[in-house]
Amino acid sequence: HSAERLILTRRLARVGAAVPLDTLRELVSFLVTLCCYCSSGGSPHADQPTSTGNGPGSSTLGDKPLPLFLTCRRLQADLLAANRILEDAGLKIPLRGLHMPKFQLTEEQAAIVARDVQASELLAISAFAGTGKTSTLRMYSCLRPHLSFLYICFNVSVRQEAQRTFPDNVTCKNAHQLAFGACGFKYRAKLADELRTEELLACSVFDGLVKAAPKQGRGFDTQRFEVVEACLSTLQSFLNSASPEVKDEHLPRPSPGVIREGVVTAAAICSAVRALWGRMKSVGDTEVRMTHSGYLKLYSLSRPKLPYDVVLLDEAQDCNPAIADIVASQRCARILVGDKHQAIYGFIGAQDALKDASISANIGSTVGHRTTVFKRQLTRSFRFGPNIADVANFVLGRFKNEPRPVLGCGAAEGELLSDPRRGPQGPANLLVPLEGCPKPPFAYVARTNASVVAMALRAQEARLEVAWVGGVKGYRLDLLRDLCLLALGQRGQVESARVRTFGSLEALRNFAQ
């Protein structure tokens, strides 16, 4: 990656073109690191990141020396961090005379804030965790009190925080708020969080696909259940997309078993989904209810014209194409900010709008105007120090091919704890009370809900008080209880209608597979 940039820089220099400062900065750190690496004659292979409490540039893990390649990787990150600090310490020209006590912009932030995004432009900001992306948006709007801004985010908690901290010329809303105020309110009487398969088994829409659902007490039609499930999955994919109509591309992947086995065709599934969507849109049809994704789709298809000078889209990595289409189709200035490495809503159809910024711009061109897309980055994180950043860079570079390092500029260098319970064979005993954990109180962050529940069990065993971020209901422990009751043969005590539909845990497992 750096070698390609070096060649490009040489070509630009020959024609007298301006070379971006970020490119020169990366090249200098790359060349210094390369010189260090070549002069030491190290091996370019490594199996573990540097992790030590000895500070930046440290090259040991406990008493073991680290592979040279990883030491050079850390050196590159430290060189970039030092370069940023030197830049921030240099002479600064105040932006339009604004002075904000206890708040100083980094050079990366200042370059974004000083840029006036025009109505025909879309600015895509890729920001690592803790780099001040929301603060940058807030400063951008503070400097332009004469403009009206719309700040769009995904989470309610993020919106509430924005309402408290953004200036008065910024309106903070969720995408669903915009959609509900425009068209969703009409469906208030038939609104549901989601369409459930078990509630639609008897719906006449599916009678042309498979036989009618059995009456109560006559058993469970697994085939019909699978067909309805395939239709609802197709419908949800369509609702999350920017497409104006249901197509084969919205069918689940891999193809459902009922299609592979010839029970029903893909065309028949799409036809049933169109009929289902038509009944959803009917205000008087209470059998097929409207969902939040449904009225958001209607809002997106209406091509709304938002009455603002600038639209800000935060957490763009968790934005589905329907929302991205709304933002990209506006004729005003648009700023998208997010981090592709923090995308957590892919399971509900979210896609990285930053990655697809060029595609979104083409969507904007279909409504009569062209959009110029340009990108900026925020790499200095104040959430953690260099030791934590070192591990993050190893993971992002090794497994996600991230070319730029995150710079750990937090006040504390950070300490890494090895977990003695985990060895080559994986978790040894999840119920060993808090072995390998910091001294309480501490926070536990995990990638999966299963890991969070396992830690809660360990904490309960150690008689510690446990608090669940966002509330315990979001972890669906009631569903785990229902599955346990089903496995024990106590189906009558199961509360979930979906789980109760199955006669045994084995039947549910077979359906899931």
Sequence and secondary structure as in RCSB ss.txt:
>XXXX:A:sequence
HSAERLILTRRLARVGAAVPLDTLRELVSFLVTLCCYCSSGGSPHADQPTSTGNGPGSSTLGDKPLPLFLTCRRL
QADLLAANRILEDAGLKIPLRGLHMPKFQLTEEQAAIVARDVQASELLAISAFAGTGKTSTLRMYSCLRPHLSFL
YICFNVSVRQEAQRTFPDNVTCKNAHQLAFGACGFKYRAKLADELRTEELLACSVFDGLVKAAPKQGRGFDTQRF
EVVEACLSTLQSFLNSASPEVKDEHLPRPSPGVIREGVVTAAAICSAVRALWGRMKSVGDTEVRMTHSGYLKLYS
LSRPKLPYDVVLLDEAQDCNPAIADIVASQRCARILVGDKHQAIYGFIGAQDALKDASISANIGSTVGHRTTVFK
RQLTRSFRFGPNIADVANFVLGRFKNEPRPVLGCGAAEGELLSDPRRGPQGPANLLVPLEGCPKPPFAYVARTNA
SVVAMALRAQEARLEVAWVGGVKGYRLDLLRDLCLLALGQRGQVESARVRTFGSLEALRNFAQ
>XXXX:A:secstr
 HHHHHHHHHHHHHTT    HHHHHHHHHHHHHHHHHHHHT  S  SS    SS TT  EETTEE  HHHHHHHH
HHHHHHHHHHHHHHS    STT   TT    HHHHHHHT    TTEEEEEEE TTS HHHHHHHHHHT TTS EE
EEES HHHHHHHHHHS TTEEEEEHHHHHHHHTGGGGGGGEES   GGGSTT GGGTTTS     TTS   HHHH
HHHHHHHHHHHHHHHSS SS  GGGS SS  HHHHTTSS HHHHHHHHHHHHHHHH TT  SS EEHHHHHHHHH
HT      SEEEE SGGGB HHHHHHHHT SSEEEEEE GGG   GGGT B TTTTHHHHHHHHHTTT   EEEE
EEE EESSS HHHHHHHHHHHHHHH   S  EE  SS       TTEETTEES TTSTTTT  SSS     SSHH
HHHHHHHHHHHTT     TT GGGGTHHHHHHHHHHHTT GGG   HHHHTSSSHHHHHHHH 
